[in-house]
Amino acid sequence: MPHNTSVETPPQQDRRDGDPSASGSLAHGLKQRHLSMIALGGVIGAGLFVGSGAGIAAAGPSIVVAYAVSGLLVMLVMRMLGEMSAAHPSSGSFSAHAERAIGPWAGFTAGWSFWVLLCTAVGLEGIGAAKIVTGWLPGTPEWAWVALFMVVFCGANLAAVKNFGEFEFWFAALKVGAISLFLVLGGLAVAGVLPGTDSPGVSHLTDFLPNGSEGLVIGLLASVFAYGGLETVTIAAAESENPVKGVASAVRTAMWRIALFYIGSMALIVTLVPWDSKEVVEKGPYVAALDHLGIPGAGQLMNVVVLVALLSAMNANIYGSSRIAYSLVERGQGPKALGRVSAGVPRVAVLASCVFGFACVVLSYWRPDDVFPWLLNMIGGVILVVWFFIAVSQLRLRRRLEREAPDKLAVRMWAFPVLTWVALAGMAGIFVLMAREPDTRVQLYATGAMTVFLAAVGYARQRARARS
């Protein structure tokens, strides 16, 4: 690991990455209302609506514990990331912090692995959204809907950053409104005061660990990956009117947002619906819970919200992947063509991210039995690799900031360095759990292979640049 003095951020990055006064740099087109709603709605992702059903089926009522444990880890990670992003706002977010703290090879590895993750996720979310629409309009081709969604969001991200902000503002508003209504209705039903329903009491909670510790482990791993995507707000902050204020606000409210939206809704679902109900997996836990309450049309309305969540994730991931790519190129870590900026937008990076996302969709139809599952396994553990880089970077940068620029610590990690080490231990524990489970073991090895490959390429590039 190189000595700190050899990896100081190049002046070029500080001048251009998010500085509107620099020629060809990103625009500051996101308003505070955009950033606030992105932070609020970004917590409510497709993983919560779509992926939580499998976790409930495996863990039963103990899914609440799984989401609480992984939620605590996410809170620590977001606090660490917020501390660094408030001190050094950058569209490269954790990738730029890793380069500053550890070395160029670390920024290269974290950045490009996350780029692959986001681009692949764009394809996945497009397929998921298309399946919902074709369910409403049978006979329409799935690929056509995916293509339509890709064109709409690619076009929106090519035009101006404020378009991304407006899409996310209204998407997030709808998601927040829907899940808030769900929490109110579910709370009333559990209390026994919702007209036409009887309180289930604790009848569905008696078998708390139906599949033992193994089921809890599966639920824990499912919940960890459901939290992925919260990092987008720190990427978007670099293009906001007041990056430091935006990041600080988003990070400080992360705790109650995670507790309310994730842990609160999981607690209501397992109280209202038997954990082993087939509808939890087939329809999704939120639709199953609303159907169980007998509210007319509520299940279909929730399907609309799930569609919005998937489209929101597509939009956010196209944005996030293009900005990560732009930042990497600005720091000399990728093809120069991807760094071209027009009207404040890195349009070549947007197009490259969309092309990769659409290629993933094509692979899902062309080689669904081998290529696409291999790609999914490869990105399975990337979010944990990113969190690891965040924790190590914060551990190194915090002491440097305290020594050189204490006034930049607008957000501080709690109980530093103890909780940073606790977070690292938690990540190590999850890696061990992934190695124990057959399904996640494949993901761990595939992600590990990709990470080692990128790290080797990044280190070779770093050595070559040092010699030149």
Order of alpha helices (4+ residues) and beta strands (2+ residues): alpha-alpha-alpha-alpha-alpha-alpha-alpha-alpha-alpha-alpha-alpha-alpha-alpha-alpha-alpha-alpha-alpha-alpha-alpha-alpha-alpha
